[in-house]
Every structure is written in C-alpha cells, then in structure tokens.
Amino acid sequence: MTTLPAPLETLAGTVMPGVEAARARLRAAGVDPHAWSNGPGERYAAHEHATTKLLVCAVGSISFLVGSGEVPVELGAGDGFVLPAGTRHAAVVGPDGCTCLEGRRPAGF
C-alpha cells in the first residue's frame, strides 16, 4: 500500500489477506463489517459519506482516488484504511476484481 494522504488514517491491526482476516481486523476496531465485491475495472464515481468508513481489501485490489486532487491510494489484499466522514473519494477496481470489507462509525467518533 502506498503512503496514505491526509485525511486518511492507518487502520490498526495485522495486515493479512483474506475475508476472515479482514472481518477480524474490523471487529477488533469496533465495527460490524460487511463484504462487497466487484469485477475487474468497475468504477465508483466521486462521492462522500456522512459516516467514517473503515475498509480492508480482503482479496484482489482496488485504487481509491482521494480528495479534490484525486490522490491515488492502491490497496492490495490485506491493506486497509480509515476514511473520515466527508472525505471525497472515487475508486477503480483492479484487474482481478476485489472483495472488500467495511464498517462504519458515526462522524467524529
């Protein structure tokens, strides 16, 4: 994983690939995770959330484009971050698709 640009934060825990490892890491961070998957090259348009998102790429890869400058953040299996509420971001799924797990916290938590 590349160095995280502000305002992203490092997600605590051991970096290990796989759905169960991601689930355990997010639960240890105090959130109830859910999984989602996308095929190769799928895209998410720029958007933001009212809650803080804790995310781990469990399988495959995904590139997030963060902030108004669309700073790229590459996540491979086992990589994760904390995305504060209100942070604009877009995403492009890697060539082998991805499965990610995420959980949310209220803003400011």
Secondary structure, 3 states (H helix, E strand, C coil): CCCCCCCCEECCCCCCCCHHHHHHHHHHCCCCCEEEEECCCCEEEEECCCEEEEEEEEEEEEEEEECCCCEEEEEECCCEEEECCCCCEEEEEEEEEEEEEEEEEECCC
